[in-house]
C-alpha cells in the first residue's frame, strides 16, 4: 500500500490542478476533441491527464459526449 506525507499529497494535488489548467486552456483553443486526441496532444503523464479531467468534471467545467467509437470532451 502506498502512503504519502501531507507534503507529498499537497504536491500531487498541485500537479493535478496544474494539469487541469493546461487541459482547460487546450480545450479553450481546440473545442471538442476526443479524449485520445487530448491525451496524445497534451504533454502530460496519462495519470495526470485523467486526474485533471476528473478535477474539471468535479468543477462542472467540461462536458463528455459518448460517440459511436470514442468519447469527446469540451468546455461546458
N, C-alpha and C positions, 0 to 999 in steps of 0.2 A: 504494500500500500504506500502511495506517495503522500508525504506530508510536507507542508511548507511553512515557513515562518510568516509572520504578518507582513514583513518587509517583502518577501518573495511574492506573496499573494497580492500586495499592493502594486508591485511592479508588473505582474501579469495583468491585473485589471487595467493598468495604464496602457499596456500594449494592446489590449482589446479595444479600448477607447480610441487609441490612435488608428488602429485598423479600421474601426467603424467610420472614422472621419475620412480616411482615404477612400473607402468604399463609397461613402456618401458623395464625395467630390467626383469620383469616377462616374457614378450613376447620374449625377447632375449634368455632366458633359455628354454622356453616351445615351441616356434614356433607357429604354427597356432592353435588357440583354439576358442571355441565358446564364445560369449560374456557372456552367462550364466555361463560357467565354470570359466571364468575370474572373474566374479562378486563373485562367491562362494569362489574361492581361495584367492582373494585379501582381505586384512584386511582394507578395505576402506568403508566408507559410500557410498551407491549406488549413491547418487548425485555426489560425488567426483569421483567415477569411471567413470560415464558418462561425467562429465566435463573434466576429464583427457583424456578420449578417444577423446573428441572434440578438445582438445588442440593439441594432437598428429596428429589428422586429419588435422587440420589447418596448421600444420608444415610439412605436407606430409611425416610423419614418419610411418604411418600404412596404410594397405590396408584391406578393408572389402570385404567379399565374401558371397553372398546370397546362402545358401544351401536350399534343399527342406523344412527342418523343423527348420532351425536356421541360424544365421549369424555368420560367423567366422571373426576373426581379426588376422593379423600378421604384423610384421615389413615389411616395403617396401624395 
